Amino acid sequence: MNMRTIKFLALITLFIGCNNKPNLIPQEDRIVKIPRFNSENAFTHIQKQIHFGPRRMNSDAHENCKNWLLDKLTEYNFSTEFQDFEVKAYSGELLKGTNIHGIYNKDVKERVILCAHYDTRHIADKDTINIDIPIDGADDGASGVAVILEIARLINESNLPMGVDIVFFDAEDHGSDKPNQDYTWGLGSQYWAKKLSKDYKYKYGILLDMVGSKNATFRKEGFSMQSAEKIVNQIWNLAKNMGKEKYFVNKPIGFITDDHRFVIEQTRTPMVDIINVQSTGKFGNYHHKHSDNIGIIDKTTLEAVGQVVIAQIFRESNKQNE
Ligand SMILES: [Zn+2]
């Protein structure tokens, strides 16, 4: 063999070597009954997270919660992995972050993403006292994670045919409220979206953020409408048909920088943010305050969100959303 042949063969080997795409198969054709979402379980998952302490970045509580979340997803038959990263916060602090990725039916082609952030704000900057002390984040952090964990349990119990990815993003809430600082938020989702393998193509994703407080209302958010109008309308119509229109209010709100924005920008995956925004256009009055504790959590809100999202996901698997 001459040098050219060797180089050619080496190139071929390299090409074949790189082409180790997973062999994705179409999902099994099977209708699955929509199960009942158990808000007691979701409530318990919020309590558990709070008991670790505030899940501020670089804290023991954060570390312990992270390990617990991986164990829970594993318990529900998701393949799991930690995605570690290091990133500088707006304050200059080096954040050691970890996104938690759970994969259900990893060989199945048809897939959706469910996501929430599990870190909590390092300060109570909207409070009037103890503003330098981190918050419990019962709603802002724990509620979205808790609802998704209960959905994960039901997905496994029902042996859902569709593929589902769950991502618990880190470092969402360590941003700066100053103007033009959007990219200081959602540091974990920014990292995850940049590193996302092209092997999977998701139909869409649903982000849950602040989904457990009393009197929560969810409106049609700007980035979600831009990227996934059809899915937003599906979910809000479904909620109406299920008698949950008190929570899922059929009104638009402005654009909210949340984890979904970075996934949309980086991967063009259609993403829907379900997030409590009041009729004033503002977040709940507990937002980034110490009052974001277990006292504001309402099981009927958890039930409304959980039941609507589980219906959307199972109907998707059943091909009833067309
Ligand atoms: Zn927050």
Residues whose N, C-alpha, C, O or C-beta is under 5 A from the ligand:
A	BS01	ZN	D140 D173
